[in-house]
Amino acid sequence: MTDRPHHRPMLRDSTYFEDATTGADAGALREAADTVATLIVRGAQASDDPEIAGRVLRLAESEGLDQLAELWSGAPPESVAGCLWRLYALRSWVYADPLLAASQFEEGRVHADVAHVVAGVAEPPGPDEVRVMIDEVLRGIAEREFADVLLRAAAFARVIAHGRALQGREDANRMLLVSEQLEHAGHAELEGHLS
C-alpha cells in the first residue's frame, strides 16, 4: 500500500498511444529501411535475373511512393536509402508532369552543357524522352554501377534546376540541392563509402 493520496491518471497525448500500439522504435525502423535499400541496390547488381531491372523500375508503382517515403524519406542523403528516395521521387515527379519536366530540361540544358550530356536525354527533350531517360536511370540500379546511376541522376537534376532558375521558379534551389546530394553520394559510392 502506498502513502500517496488518490491522484488523477496522467493524460497522454495521441503520440503516446500511436507509439505504444506500433511497438516499433524509430531506430529499428530506420535500420530496417537502410537494410531494405541496401538489399535492393546490392542485390540487384549481383543478380543474373534479367527481370530484376524491371522490378526495380516498378518498385514505386507496386509498393507506392508513399510507402517508400515512409521507409526512406528521412534517410540521410549520403546513404543508399536516401539515394533511392531521391531517385524514386525524381521519377515520380517526371511521370506526374512530363511536359513540365521536358520544358525545364529544355530551358536548362543550354546553361548546363556538361550535365546535359551526362543526363543523356534524347534530342529534342520532350515528355517521352525525359520519361525514357529517368526509367533508364532506375534500370541502371540493376544494370550498371550505382555510382553511374547517381551521377546521371545528379546531372539530370542539375539541368532541371537551371531550367527552373531561368523560369524564375522558387524551387530551383531545392532541385539543385537534390543534384548536389546525388553527386556527393555518387562520389562516395566510387570511393566505397556509401552505406
C-alpha positions in Angstrom: 0.0 0.0 0.0 1.2 3.5 -0.8 1.1 6.6 1.3 0.2 8.7 -1.7 -3.4 10.0 -1.7 -5.6 9.2 -4.6 -4.5 11.1 -7.7 -5.8 11.5 -11.3 -4.3 9.5 -14.0 -1.8 11.4 -16.2 -3.2 12.4 -19.5 -1.3 11.3 -22.6 -1.2 12.9 -26.0 -2.1 10.8 -29.1 1.5 10.1 -30.0 1.9 8.1 -26.8 -0.8 5.7 -27.9 0.5 5.6 -31.5 4.0 4.6 -30.3 2.6 2.1 -27.8 0.4 0.4 -30.4 3.0 0.1 -33.1 5.7 -1.3 -30.8 8.4 -0.3 -33.2 11.1 2.1 -32.2 12.4 4.7 -34.7 16.0 3.3 -34.7 14.8 -0.2 -35.6 12.6 1.1 -38.4 15.5 3.3 -39.8 17.8 0.3 -39.6 15.3 -1.9 -41.4 14.8 0.8 -44.1 18.5 1.0 -44.6 18.8 -2.8 -44.9 16.0 -3.0 -47.5 17.6 -0.2 -49.6 21.0 -1.9 -49.5 19.5 -5.2 -50.4 17.6 -3.7 -53.4 20.8 -2.0 -54.7 23.4 -4.5 -53.9 21.1 -7.5 -54.6 20.1 -6.1 -58.0 23.7 -5.6 -59.0 24.6 -9.1 -58.0 21.6 -10.8 -59.7 21.8 -12.5 -63.0 18.0 -12.3 -63.3 17.1 -10.3 -66.5 13.7 -9.3 -65.0 15.3 -7.6 -61.9 15.8 -4.3 -63.7 12.1 -4.1 -64.5 11.1 -5.0 -60.9 13.4 -2.2 -59.5 11.9 0.2 -62.0 8.3 -0.6 -61.0 9.0 -0.7 -57.2 7.4 2.7 -56.7 4.4 1.7 -58.7 3.9 -1.7 -57.0 4.6 -0.5 -53.5 3.5 3.1 -53.8 5.7 6.1 -53.3 4.0 6.8 -50.0 5.3 3.5 -48.6 8.8 4.2 -50.0 8.7 7.7 -48.5 7.7 6.2 -45.2 10.8 4.0 -45.4 13.4 6.2 -46.9 12.5 9.9 -46.9 14.1 10.6 -43.6 17.3 8.8 -44.5 20.5 10.9 -44.9 21.3 11.8 -48.5 24.7 10.1 -48.2 23.0 6.7 -47.6 21.7 4.1 -50.1 18.2 4.6 -48.7 18.4 8.4 -49.1 19.7 8.0 -52.6 16.8 5.6 -53.5 14.3 8.0 -52.1 15.7 10.8 -54.2 15.8 8.6 -57.4 12.2 7.4 -56.9 11.0 11.0 -56.1 12.6 12.3 -59.3 10.9 9.5 -61.3 7.6 10.2 -59.7 7.9 14.0 -60.5 8.8 13.3 -64.1 5.8 10.9 -64.5 3.4 13.3 -62.8 4.2 16.2 -65.2 6.4 15.1 -68.1 5.6 18.3 -70.1 6.9 20.5 -67.3 10.0 18.2 -66.8 10.7 18.4 -70.5 10.3 22.2 -70.7 12.6 22.7 -67.6 15.2 20.4 -69.1 15.0 22.1 -72.5 15.5 25.5 -70.8 18.3 24.4 -68.5 20.3 22.3 -71.0 21.7 25.4 -72.7 23.3 26.6 -69.4 24.4 23.2 -68.2 26.2 21.7 -71.2 28.2 19.0 -69.4 25.3 18.0 -67.2 23.0 17.8 -70.2 25.3 15.4 -71.9 25.8 13.2 -68.8 22.0 13.1 -68.2 21.6 11.6 -71.6 18.1 12.8 -72.6 17.4 12.3 -76.3 17.1 15.3 -78.6 14.8 17.1 -78.6 13.9 16.6 -75.0 10.2 16.0 -75.0 7.9 14.3 -72.4 8.6 10.8 -73.8 12.3 11.4 -73.8 12.5 12.5 -70.2 10.4 9.5 -69.1 12.6 7.1 -71.0 15.7 8.7 -69.5 14.5 8.5 -65.9 13.5 4.9 -66.4 16.9 4.1 -67.8 18.5 5.7 -64.7 16.4 3.5 -62.4 17.0 0.4 -64.5 20.7 1.2 -64.1 20.5 0.1 -60.5 20.5 -3.4 -61.7 22.4 -3.0 -64.9 25.5 -0.9 -64.1 27.5 0.7 -61.3 25.4 2.5 -58.7 27.8 5.5 -58.9 26.9 5.9 -62.6 23.2 5.9 -61.7 23.7 8.5 -59.1 25.9 10.8 -61.2 23.5 10.6 -64.2 20.5 11.4 -62.0 22.5 14.3 -60.4 23.2 15.7 -63.9 19.5 15.5 -64.8 18.5 17.3 -61.6 21.2 19.9 -62.2 19.8 20.7 -65.7 16.3 20.8 -64.3 17.5 23.2 -61.5 19.0 25.5 -64.2 15.7 25.4 -66.1 13.7 26.2 -63.1 16.0 29.1 -62.2 15.7 30.5 -65.8 11.9 30.2 -65.5 12.0 32.2 -62.2 10.8 29.3 -60.1 11.5 29.4 -56.4 12.0 25.6 -56.2 15.2 25.8 -58.3 17.4 25.7 -55.3 15.7 22.6 -53.9 16.3 20.7 -57.1 19.9 22.0 -57.1 20.3 20.6 -53.6 19.0 17.2 -54.8 21.5 17.3 -57.6 24.4 18.1 -55.2 23.3 15.4 -52.8 23.1 12.7 -55.6 26.5 13.9 -56.9 28.1 13.7 -53.5 26.6 10.2 -53.0 27.9 9.1 -56.4 31.4 10.1 -55.4 31.0 8.4 -52.0 30.0 5.3 -53.9 33.0 5.5 -56.2 35.2 5.7 -53.0 33.4 2.8 -51.4 31.9 5.0 -48.6 28.2 4.9 -49.4 26.4 2.7 -46.9 
